[in-house]
Amino acid sequence: MTRTAVIFGATSGLGWKLGNVLLLKGWNIVMFGRRLERLLGFKAGICGNEYTRCLTCVGDITNPKNVRETLAKAIERFGSIECVRVLIR
């Protein structure tokens, strides 16, 4: 079974790198951040042929509704979540 990670704060820095590493290691990844253009860039550039293993969600980590919706989408798409990381400054 493929593992799934949800990364909050994924539009730059460690979140961006972590998403890339996990995708290369075969994980499904859910990238969450405030900047849509950065998330779409990640999905188009890094995910490439692995597009189906990458879900992007735009929102604000301080908004509980955004967080709940993202976790629900991750479970709906991939069936389970094995790892959640919050990388914000």
Protein Blocks (a to p, Z undefined) as FASTA:
>chain_A
ZZddddehilgcjllmmmmmmmmnopacddddfblklmmmmmmmmnmmmmmmpccddddf
klmklmmmmmmmmmmmnopafbdcdddZZ
